[in-house]
């Protein structure tokens, strides 16, 4: 069934691909500040995925055509953001359970729901309703250290984001006085597969630029 759905997606949607590199140092600062207390309170570790998911929701607010489907000669823009998170079932298949109405939720609530849905997906305890109705999908192969993945769009959506591996790398940082220096930060790639019927490359690139800016500059400690 998954294979047939993917073949249909490739035959229906003209897939295009856009990529940005993201510096996660700002996220690392917030994660390290709450690492112990988070694990004690929530029972699971705080990964990069909830930060990306939260940033995606806010970036969609500025670029709503990402949260849409293609109709009969029209683009149907969805106002609630129902975020589907792809879950690998121990290499025996794939499900994308849905975190609903993420536009009304903050990072901690999104992280809890992602964890709960993933746990129940592995335990085969999801209802049919919980894997239906997504409006935008995130797939997370980065846990395996991937550099770049071109995912297939989850129809009838118009885009899917791949969160690839985060690695420690030397980067150029600019001080307030304008001087530059080399520092070692956590850096990763966000790769967006999108439907060229829905919008063009400039719109996709602007969305990714906004997404990167949110991840790199938001006061995540205050959010947490």
Secondary structure, DSSP 8 states (H G I E B T S, - for coil): -HHHHHHHHHHHS-EEEEEEEEE-HHHHHHHHHHHHHHHHHHSS---SHHHHHHHHHHHHHH-GGGSEEE-SSSEEE-SS--EEEEEE-TTS-EEEEEETTGGG--HHHHHHHHHHHHHHHHTT---GGGGS--SEEEE-GGGGT-S-------TTBSEEEEEEEEEEEEEEEE-TTS-EEEEEEEEEEEEEEEETTT--HHHHHHHHHHHHHHHHHS-HHHH-
